[in-house]
Amino acid sequence: MRAFILLCLMLLAGVALAASSGKPGAAPNPNPDPVIETVWGPDAYGYIARDDLEPNGPPLQWIDISGIGTVVTGLGDDNIVGPFGIGFPFRYYWYDVTSFSVGSNGYIRFSGGGQLAHPFTTIPNPVAPNDILCPFTADYDPGSGGTVYYWSNGVDTLIVSFENIPAWLPTGSSGDHNFQIVLSMVDTSITFNIGTQSGNFFDTAGMGGIENVTGTVGILTYTTNAIPANRSIKFYYPQNSTYQVHDIAATRVQNDNSGGFFIKNGESFVANGSIKNVGNQTESNFYVVAEVRKYPLNQLVHIDSVLVSSLNPGESLDITFTETWTMSETGVFFVRIRSLLTDLNPSNNQKDAELRVVNLPGELALDDGTSEQSWSWSGGNGGMGIYYLPPTYPAKVTQVSGYLVPGTGLPALLELYDDDGPGGEPGTQLASVSINPTVASWYNADVSGSNIVVNDGGIFAVWKMTGEGSPALGVDNNSISSRQTWEYTGVWGVFRNFETDDAMLRIFVEEGAPPVLEPPTNLSAAAGNGFVDLAWEAPLGSNEAELAYDDGTSEGNLSIGATAEGDLAVRFTPNVYPSTLKAIKVF
């Protein structure tokens, strides 16, 4: 990652915390001497781990897949890509996993959201990400070198190999770090092969180990990046685990990432969400509840429920509730999906999604207006973004705003991006305005002249630095999180603190006019045997037009795509067309 600096605005002005190193500008530390451990566990489920120094441990090995593996592309400084297929169901704890995503900081994730980034938490930990394997997790930058491969035989073996990966350093990423993960259904084992290591890390932050889907069970092998080179660590699946898990998790609210969304005042919506049985016991006859509550008073506004008759281990269920709810006042609310089942892990029984009810034209915001801290990146070339789903379409964006904290003279950029990048990340740049703040405050960039209209999906409001000492961005961590904040470190990725923090970026939106379809001129129709030839001379003014025809026998509609002069054959069923076309219209 790019070491970030948190300027705590609640403290005296000028006091800074370097959350990545403890000291701003600290020199890189050499990797300290490793602590040699050889056996770990068992964890609550029964996994144990041994390394190759143990008499009954695994052999020291490295499996070269560089000639046969698939290269993982898109990795950079602090991001995660995927998912990729394992090729077979792999038994992990009490459930099967079939796909994985690769994290740039040296780990894989089987399910869920979030990413691991500096300064790294311990495991197990219920905070996302969960369902992870961490062979040698540390502060890497694969965007500047090295290669990650994966290979599966499609039957019982998957290998994910990190090769010659440089560590992130403020003076430039460097070093060569090698490690790999081997999943084997031959004995349901997981093996970490730690290869050769060279070069320094920025500090000692890092870890190794495994963690289950709930984040409550796991084995921590190493608490820092002081992991010995040339070691193999094998995790052994328990022979006869008696660990019974009753656990229904709320996994989604309203959209795929349970992200903050907007509704126009006076309009209605229906709650939807997903649950999953992440335990190993079938659960029967329990209720799932949907609520709308006002924030921050927690006042109940709407409630609905459904009865789930049965849910098997590993099974997911998408639920669309039956009641239609009308929001009759503006403000901040949240939609909550919760299970009434009393189970092992209460922390995942409910999930909230922020809901803001607004009038248009108006400002869309996912923060509370107060900056608890500001954020900037060492090196001066990072950024942050926040994703907005407008409450109506088409929506015209006329302004982007950011809470900026002055730097040392360089400006910052306030920008807008379409969500047409890989995986829905920022793609096409729609606007960019340079701003050099003089005091910590909100700054507005007028983009009304750019005619930015969102017809579907969403739009990213973005802050980017223009160099070291560029203005920082305010961050709100004292209100409900929208889960819509992203970070830019040369590549885009979900913000490391997306579960708690919101970037203070806003947009002003007005309802856009629907597109006007100009009909073609000199439209003519000529009947043939089983078809009608249509001809026109003027563009339609849109990519689509709707035609309606009446041949005296039947009526029908069709859509065509045409923006220039041309013709179109309209075919009928049955294949014998009446001799006279009664009417044809263009809408």
C-alpha positions as MATLAB code, in Angstrom:
seq = 'MRAFILLCLMLLAGVALAASSGKPGAAPNPNPDPVIETVWGPDAYGYIARDDLEPNGPPLQWIDISGIGTVVTGLGDDNIVGPFGIGFPFRYYWYDVTSFSVGSNGYIRFSGGGQLAHPFTTIPNPVAPNDILCPFTADYDPGSGGTVYYWSNGVDTLIVSFENIPAWLPTGSSGDHNFQIVLSMVDTSITFNIGTQSGNFFDTAGMGGIENVTGTVGILTYTTNAIPANRSIKFYYPQNSTYQVHDIAATRVQNDNSGGFFIKNGESFVANGSIKNVGNQTESNFYVVAEVRKYPLNQLVHIDSVLVSSLNPGESLDITFTETWTMSETGVFFVRIRSLLTDLNPSNNQKDAELRVVNLPGELALDDGTSEQSWSWSGGNGGMGIYYLPPTYPAKVTQVSGYLVPGTGLPALLELYDDDGPGGEPGTQLASVSINPTVASWYNADVSGSNIVVNDGGIFAVWKMTGEGSPALGVDNNSISSRQTWEYTGVWGVFRNFETDDAMLRIFVEEGAPPVLEPPTNLSAAAGNGFVDLAWEAPLGSNEAELAYDDGTSEGNLSIGATAEGDLAVRFTPNVYPSTLKAIKVF';
ca = [
       0.000    0.000    0.000;
       0.936    3.598   -0.138;
       1.519    4.524    3.478;
      -1.328    6.793    4.437;
      -1.388    9.695    6.841;
      -4.363   10.409    9.075;
      -4.633   14.027   10.171;
      -6.808   13.871   13.264;
      -8.893   17.010   13.090;
     -10.253   16.443   16.578;
      -6.722   16.953   17.918;
      -4.678   20.129   17.745;
      -4.084   21.385   14.231;
      -0.923   20.055   12.712;
      -0.736   16.887   14.765;
      -0.396   13.930   12.398;
      -0.560   10.183   12.808;
       1.222    7.948   10.344;
      -1.035    4.941   10.578;
       1.189    2.815    8.426;
       4.522    3.269   10.155;
       3.956    5.087   13.437;
       6.200    7.936   12.247;
       5.783   10.059    9.116;
       8.696    9.510    6.802;
      10.163    6.626    8.817;
      12.970    4.796    7.064;
      12.280    1.254    5.877;
      13.067   -1.410    8.427;
      14.870   -4.601    7.454;
      12.842   -7.738    7.927;
      13.593   -8.747   11.540;
      14.900  -12.154   12.449;
      12.020  -14.627   12.231;
      10.673  -16.478   15.222;
      10.826  -20.181   14.422;
       7.617  -22.016   15.253;
       6.823  -25.498   14.040;
       3.313  -26.450   15.204;
       0.035  -24.553   15.703;
      -3.503  -25.355   16.844;
      -5.827  -27.025   17.144;
      -8.410  -24.331   16.529;
     -12.003  -24.700   17.705;
     -12.922  -26.765   14.652;
      -9.923  -29.067   14.952;
      -7.425  -27.868   12.321;
      -3.764  -28.213   13.288;
      -0.706  -26.972   11.408;
       2.882  -28.229   11.271;
       5.854  -27.106    9.267;
       8.608  -29.132    7.625;
      10.801  -29.013   10.745;
       8.344  -31.297   12.546;
       9.062  -35.057   12.288;
       5.491  -35.690   11.112;
       5.207  -32.432    9.191;
       5.148  -31.915    5.417;
       8.205  -32.083    3.172;
       9.827  -28.801    2.207;
       8.696  -28.151   -1.354;
       8.088  -25.601   -4.078;
       5.838  -26.456   -7.029;
       6.702  -24.485  -10.160;
       3.559  -23.557  -12.114;
       5.043  -20.586  -13.988;
       4.981  -22.541  -17.248;
       1.434  -23.889  -16.943;
      -0.422  -21.480  -14.674;
      -2.792  -18.648  -15.531;
      -1.455  -15.156  -14.813;
      -3.596  -13.094  -12.448;
      -3.914   -9.627  -13.969;
      -5.108   -6.356  -12.475;
      -3.244   -6.545   -9.162;
      -1.715   -3.338   -7.856;
      -1.084   -1.606   -4.571;
      -3.845   -2.730   -2.153;
      -6.583   -4.375   -4.183;
      -8.220   -7.733   -4.791;
      -9.241   -9.354   -8.085;
     -11.400  -12.326   -9.005;
     -13.220  -14.549   -8.445;
     -11.552  -17.485  -10.195;
     -12.769  -21.062  -10.226;
     -11.044  -23.612   -8.001;
     -11.989  -26.376  -10.418;
     -13.547  -28.664   -7.809;
     -15.407  -28.325   -4.488;
     -12.795  -27.864   -1.765;
     -13.794  -28.715    1.799;
     -12.835  -25.841    4.109;
     -13.966  -26.040    7.697;
     -17.568  -27.345    7.552;
     -18.422  -26.110    4.041;
     -17.290  -26.353    0.424;
     -15.691  -23.492   -1.512;
     -15.561  -23.386   -5.311;
     -13.999  -20.006   -6.150;
     -11.418  -17.579   -4.797;
     -10.186  -14.013   -5.219;
      -6.537  -12.943   -5.024;
      -5.419  -10.089   -2.759;
      -2.404   -8.025   -3.746;
      -1.021   -8.232   -0.201;
      -0.481  -11.984   -0.329;
      -3.695  -13.848    0.455;
      -6.789  -15.391   -1.112;
     -10.426  -14.911   -0.106;
     -13.121  -17.512   -0.745;
     -16.210  -15.353   -0.183;
     -17.529  -12.060    1.134;
     -16.112   -8.573    0.713;
     -13.312   -6.364    1.951;
      -9.554   -6.565    1.583;
      -6.487   -6.896    3.798;
      -4.293   -3.822    3.880;
      -1.715   -2.215    6.142;
      -1.533   -2.240    9.154;
      -3.353   -5.641    9.041;
      -5.535   -7.140   11.735;
      -5.036  -10.400   13.543;
      -7.024  -13.541   12.759;
      -9.534  -14.831   13.525;
     -11.493  -11.593   13.379;
     -15.197  -11.170   12.478;
     -14.424   -7.912   10.646;
     -14.300   -8.356    6.855;
     -12.576   -9.861    5.021;
     -13.242  -13.378    6.289;
     -12.913  -16.824    4.689;
      -9.232  -16.221    3.939;
      -5.895  -18.002    3.558;
      -2.825  -15.900    4.400;
       0.470  -17.644    3.592;
       2.669  -14.543    3.855;
       0.462  -11.463    4.089;
       2.403   -8.205    4.100;
       2.586   -4.820    2.395;
       3.261   -5.716   -1.257;
       2.951   -3.908   -4.564;
       2.547   -6.486   -7.367;
       1.615   -3.651   -9.706;
       5.302   -2.717   -9.872;
       6.688   -6.205  -10.456;
       6.410   -9.927   -9.946;
       3.713  -12.332  -11.116;
       0.856  -14.233   -9.497;
      -0.175  -17.528  -11.125;
      -2.907  -20.046  -10.412;
      -3.327  -23.582  -11.717;
      -5.879  -26.321  -11.097;
      -5.966  -29.884  -12.358;
      -9.755  -29.642  -12.200;
      -9.965  -32.686   -9.928;
      -8.281  -32.279   -6.549;
      -5.418  -29.728   -6.611;
      -5.223  -25.931   -6.830;
      -2.000  -23.931   -6.586;
      -1.802  -20.150   -6.244;
       1.763  -18.890   -6.541;
       3.113  -15.406   -5.732;
       6.503  -15.039   -7.417;
       9.087  -12.256   -7.093;
       6.582   -9.876   -5.518;
       8.105   -6.554   -4.374;
       7.299   -4.987   -1.015;
       5.869   -1.486   -0.958;
       8.365    1.157    0.144;
       7.957    4.962    0.101;
      11.171    5.233   -1.889;
       9.902    2.765   -4.481;
       8.727   -0.810   -4.258;
      11.500   -3.399   -4.279;
      12.457   -6.907   -3.234;
      11.506  -10.413   -4.341;
       9.140  -12.438   -2.184;
       7.972  -15.924   -3.124;
       5.220  -18.027   -1.548;
       2.363  -20.251   -2.662;
      -0.847  -21.929   -1.521;
      -1.661  -25.558   -2.333;
      -5.197  -26.895   -1.827;
      -5.454  -30.682   -1.993;
      -8.644  -32.706   -1.778;
      -6.509  -35.866   -1.678;
      -6.323  -35.314    2.093;
      -8.375  -32.072    2.389;
      -5.230  -30.167    3.329;
      -3.878  -26.658    2.855;
      -0.136  -26.117    2.436;
       1.767  -22.838    2.464;
       5.130  -23.099    0.699;
       7.330  -20.144    1.653;
      10.098  -19.699   -0.902;
      13.094  -17.416   -1.120;
      12.850  -13.899    0.302;
      14.963  -10.846   -0.447;
      14.597   -7.164    0.335;
      13.124   -5.094    3.139;
       9.592   -4.326    4.228;
       8.401   -0.868    5.259;
       7.797   -2.142    8.803;
       6.889   -5.423   10.511;
       3.142   -5.389    9.743;
       1.921   -8.697    8.351;
       0.628  -12.120    9.330;
       0.007  -15.714    8.322;
      -2.799  -18.177    8.954;
      -6.296  -19.327    8.030;
      -9.754  -18.025    8.968;
     -13.269  -19.373    8.443;
     -16.310  -17.711    6.865;
     -17.588  -16.190   10.115;
     -14.222  -14.824   11.195;
     -14.582  -16.553   14.565;
     -12.410  -19.647   14.034;
      -8.894  -19.851   12.646;
      -5.181  -20.402   13.206;
      -2.676  -17.544   13.345;
       0.765  -18.824   12.408;
       2.686  -15.545   12.425;
       1.748  -12.127   13.794;
       4.212  -10.098   11.687;
       5.968  -10.393    8.347;
       8.916  -12.085   10.099;
       8.067  -15.399    8.438;
      10.993  -17.753    7.797;
      12.055  -18.338    4.200;
      12.186  -21.833    2.725;
       9.496  -23.398    4.873;
       6.387  -25.465    4.183;
       3.422  -25.230    6.573;
       0.597  -27.747    6.245;
      -2.886  -27.402    7.746;
      -4.494  -30.768    8.477;
      -8.245  -31.197    8.266;
      -9.662  -32.776   11.448;
     -10.493  -36.463   11.193;
     -13.636  -36.340   13.315;
     -14.745  -32.834   14.181;
     -17.636  -32.684   16.630;
     -17.947  -28.936   16.194;
     -21.631  -28.149   15.588;
     -22.392  -24.813   14.034;
     -25.817  -23.202   13.980;
     -25.261  -19.978   12.076;
     -27.516  -18.037    9.721;
     -25.790  -14.973    8.264;
     -27.411  -11.935    6.678;
     -25.200  -11.464    3.617;
     -26.808   -8.768    1.449;
     -29.224   -5.824    1.704;
     -30.795   -4.170   -1.367;
     -27.688   -4.470   -3.607;
     -24.653   -6.685   -4.010;
     -22.406   -4.818   -1.560;
     -25.190   -3.629    0.791;
     -24.128   -0.143   -0.237;
     -25.832    3.135    0.545;
     -28.639    4.090   -1.829;
     -31.167    6.871   -2.420;
     -34.958    7.130   -2.755;
     -36.924   10.194   -3.862;
     -39.184   11.611   -1.188;
     -42.678   10.226   -1.692;
     -41.573    7.223   -3.710;
     -41.850    3.565   -2.726;
     -39.566    0.566   -2.615;
     -39.589   -3.086   -1.607;
     -36.903   -4.489    0.696;
     -34.788   -7.375   -0.499;
     -31.768   -9.217    0.824;
     -29.984  -12.524    1.152;
     -29.160  -14.942    3.938;
     -26.852  -17.942    4.027;
     -26.557  -20.959    6.281;
     -22.858  -20.749    7.119;
     -23.178  -23.434    9.781;
     -23.119  -27.204    9.415;
     -26.644  -27.937   10.644;
     -29.925  -27.654    8.742;
     -32.062  -24.833   10.138;
     -35.868  -24.933   10.013;
     -38.847  -22.669   10.626;
     -37.205  -19.369   11.436;
     -38.153  -15.825   10.516;
     -36.159  -13.280    8.551;
     -37.135   -9.668    9.202;
     -36.711   -6.517    7.121;
     -36.861   -3.130    8.813;
     -36.473    0.520    7.938;
     -35.174    2.583   10.838;
     -34.408    6.265   11.142;
     -30.786    7.183   11.847;
     -29.427    7.971   14.409;
     -32.498    7.576   16.646;
     -33.029    3.928   15.618;
     -36.740    4.697   15.287;
     -38.697    1.915   13.542;
     -40.489    3.139   10.413;
     -41.432   -0.062    8.551;
     -41.212   -3.801    9.273;
     -41.932   -6.989    7.319;
     -41.001  -10.656    7.756;
     -40.954  -14.008    5.972;
     -40.889  -17.525    7.378;
     -38.101  -19.767    6.086;
     -39.148  -23.399    6.280;
     -35.686  -24.938    5.812;
     -32.144  -23.950    4.851;
     -29.403  -26.525    4.398;
     -25.738  -26.004    5.334;
     -24.008  -23.873    2.704;
     -27.300  -22.874    1.081;
     -28.146  -19.236    0.283;
     -31.596  -17.719   -0.044;
     -32.543  -14.482   -1.821;
     -35.607  -12.865   -0.270;
     -37.882  -10.195   -1.728;
     -40.266   -9.048    0.961;
     -43.949   -8.509    0.238;
     -44.736   -5.062    1.603;
     -44.248   -1.897   -0.432;
     -42.940    0.968    1.665;
     -43.425    4.650    0.850;
     -40.871    7.088    2.243;
     -42.686   10.281    3.238;
     -39.893   12.426    4.718;
     -36.334   13.257    3.808;
     -33.443   12.162    5.993;
     -31.051    9.356    6.812;
     -32.428    5.853    7.353;
     -31.137    2.316    7.152;
     -32.635   -0.916    5.881;
     -31.873   -3.896    8.106;
     -32.161   -7.590    7.259;
     -31.963   -9.815   10.332;
     -32.535  -13.406   11.318;
     -34.396  -14.364   14.469;
     -32.391  -17.557   14.854;
     -30.291  -17.773   18.025;
     -26.971  -19.144   16.819;
     -23.213  -19.370   17.273;
     -22.258  -16.018   15.805;
     -24.662  -13.171   16.653;
     -22.389  -10.653   14.900;
     -23.560  -11.791   11.448;
     -27.269  -12.143   12.249;
     -28.091   -8.747   10.796;
     -26.826   -6.439    8.080;
     -27.681   -2.797    7.397;
     -27.662   -0.677    4.255;
     -27.772    3.104    4.440;
     -30.836    4.729    2.865;
     -31.124    8.450    2.171;
     -34.459    9.975    1.190;
     -33.972   13.153   -0.849;
     -35.735   15.817   -2.869;
     -34.549   16.628   -6.375;
     -32.889   18.731   -7.513;
     -30.592   18.274   -4.560;
     -27.271   17.145   -3.164;
     -26.468   13.464   -2.729;
     -24.248   12.825    0.308;
     -23.162    9.717    2.211;
     -21.381   11.503    5.078;
     -22.639   13.506    8.061;
     -20.791   16.698    7.139;
     -18.120   16.473    9.849;
     -14.601   15.281    9.090;
     -13.107   13.223   11.915;
      -9.841   12.792   10.017;
      -8.256   13.585    6.693;
      -6.580   11.207    4.317;
      -3.603   11.531    2.013;
      -1.128    9.154    0.417;
       2.650    9.103    0.765;
       4.092    9.683   -2.677;
       1.292   12.038   -3.639;
      -0.346   10.063   -6.429;
      -3.264    8.337   -4.719;
      -6.936    9.118   -4.454;
     -10.349    8.100   -3.162;
     -13.805    7.831   -4.642;
     -17.378    7.254   -3.560;
     -20.028    5.543   -5.651;
     -23.445    7.126   -6.054;
     -26.594    5.351   -7.202;
     -29.005    8.159   -8.132;
     -32.634    7.838   -7.002;
     -34.020    8.252  -10.517;
     -33.015    7.985  -14.160;
     -32.037    9.893  -16.126;
     -30.122   11.962  -13.556;
     -28.029   14.965  -14.535;
     -24.945   15.678  -12.386;
     -24.117   19.379  -12.257;
     -21.603   19.609   -9.388;
     -19.028   17.546   -7.507;
     -17.884   18.613   -4.030;
     -15.152   17.531   -1.648;
     -14.067   18.384    1.890;
     -10.448   19.400    1.288;
      -7.663   20.110    3.770;
      -4.912   22.426    2.446;
      -1.564   20.934    1.544;
       1.708   22.655    0.783;
       0.753   24.436   -2.411;
      -0.231   21.817   -4.957;
      -3.870   21.482   -6.024;
      -6.138   18.459   -5.764;
      -8.482   17.181   -8.450;
     -12.226   16.704   -8.033;
     -13.433   14.346  -10.750;
     -16.357   12.271  -11.977;
     -16.071    8.799  -13.514;
     -18.489    6.416  -15.161;
     -18.810    2.963  -13.555;
     -17.823    1.233  -16.802;
     -14.405    0.059  -15.570;
     -13.541   -3.603  -14.887;
     -15.824   -5.037  -12.226;
     -17.809   -1.805  -12.011;
     -14.847    0.304  -10.888;
     -14.204    3.860  -12.152;
     -13.691    3.769  -15.902;
     -14.348    6.674  -18.277;
     -13.439   10.092  -16.895;
     -16.381   12.479  -17.274;
     -15.021   15.647  -15.628;
     -11.913   16.906  -13.820;
     -11.490   20.205  -11.951;
      -8.341   21.440  -10.177;
      -8.856   23.056   -6.756;
      -6.290   24.525   -4.345;
      -7.987   25.044   -0.948;
      -6.927   27.725    1.501;
      -8.767   26.404    4.577;
     -10.253   23.049    5.525;
     -13.756   23.241    4.093;
     -16.124   22.091    1.368;
     -15.170   23.040   -2.184;
     -17.502   22.819   -5.172;
     -16.651   22.136   -8.801;
     -19.273   23.180  -11.362;
     -19.600   20.548  -14.100;
     -22.980   21.634  -15.471;
     -21.415   22.458  -18.821;
     -20.242   18.873  -19.294;
     -23.825   17.580  -19.707;
     -23.214   14.499  -17.536;
     -26.353   12.359  -17.524;
     -26.607    8.999  -15.742;
     -29.127    6.765  -17.522;
     -28.432    3.602  -15.530;
     -26.030    2.292  -12.890;
     -24.095    4.894  -10.959;
     -21.300    7.447  -10.984;
     -18.086    7.928   -8.975;
     -17.161   11.210   -7.290;
     -13.360   11.180   -7.007;
     -10.561   13.082   -5.257;
      -7.013   12.681   -6.545;
      -3.690   14.074   -5.416;
      -1.361   15.817   -7.860;
       1.847   15.241   -5.908;
       3.405   15.051   -2.457;
       1.803   17.715   -0.271;
      -1.391   17.863   -2.311;
      -4.577   18.674   -0.316;
      -5.972   15.843    1.798;
      -9.573   14.637    1.779;
     -11.903   14.629    4.760;
     -13.160   11.256    6.002;
     -16.297   10.658    8.072;
     -16.181    7.726   10.489;
     -18.785    8.862   12.998;
     -21.974    7.807   11.206;
     -23.443    4.763    9.513;
     -21.106    3.584    6.764;
     -22.311    3.472    3.172;
     -19.797    0.814    2.027;
     -19.444    2.867   -1.159;
     -15.926    4.278   -0.646;
     -13.077    3.215   -2.930;
      -9.347    3.916   -2.892;
      -6.899    4.610   -5.697;
      -3.245    3.578   -5.351;
      -2.421    3.260   -9.036;
      -5.316    0.820   -9.327;
      -8.848    1.057   -7.972;
     -10.018   -1.121   -5.113;
     -12.621   -1.128   -2.364;
     -11.440    1.125    0.473;
      -9.688   -0.800    3.255;
     -11.972    0.834    5.859;
     -15.135    0.638    3.765;
     -17.099   -0.897    6.649;
     -16.547    2.137    8.901;
     -15.450    5.188    6.868;
     -16.926    7.363    4.115;
     -14.993    9.654    1.807;
     -16.399   13.179    2.019;
     -17.300   13.597   -1.636;
     -20.732   14.681   -2.867;
     -22.622   15.346   -6.080;
     -25.522   17.639   -6.989;
     -28.196   15.985   -9.104;
     -31.275   17.104  -10.992;
     -33.751   15.015  -12.887;
     -32.764   14.756  -16.519;
     -35.221   14.983  -19.365;
     -35.964   11.681  -21.097;
     -34.371   11.363  -24.536;
     -36.449   12.650  -27.424;
     -36.790   10.319  -30.380;
     -37.041   12.246  -33.600;
     -39.013   10.201  -36.135;
     -37.558    9.612  -39.571;
     -38.888   11.466  -42.569;
     -40.262   10.023  -45.781;
     -41.005    6.693  -44.159;
     -42.413    4.279  -46.721;
     -43.515    0.669  -46.637;
     -43.663   -1.759  -49.548;
     -45.367   -5.124  -49.181;
     -43.717   -8.309  -50.341;
     -44.304  -12.029  -49.950;
     -43.874  -12.503  -46.217;
     -42.146   -9.216  -45.473;
     -42.444   -5.445  -45.573;
     -39.580   -3.209  -46.671;
     -39.311    0.023  -44.667;
     -37.197    2.937  -45.885;
     -36.353    6.295  -44.291;
     -34.205    9.315  -45.125;
     -33.423   11.055  -41.828;
     -31.651    9.847  -38.666;
     -33.864    8.742  -35.827;
     -31.949   10.794  -33.267;
     -31.493    7.793  -30.990;
     -30.073    4.304  -31.029;
     -33.547    2.808  -30.809;
     -37.032    3.411  -32.173;
     -40.296    1.595  -31.743;
     -42.478    0.716  -34.714;
     -46.123   -0.313  -34.588;
     -47.869   -1.851  -37.559;
     -51.426   -2.851  -38.420;
     -52.006   -5.059  -41.426;
     -55.730   -5.458  -40.922;
     -55.210   -8.933  -39.492;
     -52.891   -8.443  -36.547;
     -50.983   -5.727  -34.751;
     -47.498   -5.843  -33.315;
     -44.506   -3.867  -32.091;
     -40.789   -4.163  -32.617;
     -37.694   -2.173  -31.722;
     -35.005   -1.319  -34.211;
     -31.566    0.159  -33.884;
     -30.945    2.774  -36.546;
     -29.325    6.206  -36.498;
     -28.854    6.869  -40.196;
     -30.701    6.483  -43.424;
     -31.442    2.907  -44.305;
     -34.038    0.232  -44.598;
     -35.387   -2.631  -42.564;
     -37.255   -5.805  -43.466;
     -40.125   -6.546  -41.089;
     -41.014  -10.232  -41.160;
     -44.335  -11.679  -40.101;
     -45.619  -15.001  -38.815;
     -47.207  -16.748  -40.654;
     -44.932  -16.161  -43.593;
     -47.649  -14.982  -46.011;
     -48.096  -11.229  -45.729;
     -51.464   -9.647  -46.650;
     -51.360   -7.597  -49.814;
     -52.220   -4.307  -48.108;
     -50.451   -2.644  -45.174;
     -53.119   -0.743  -43.238;
     -50.934    1.460  -41.027;
     -47.470    1.949  -39.638;
     -46.304    4.380  -36.972;
     -42.937    5.431  -35.551;
     -42.723    6.419  -31.859;
];
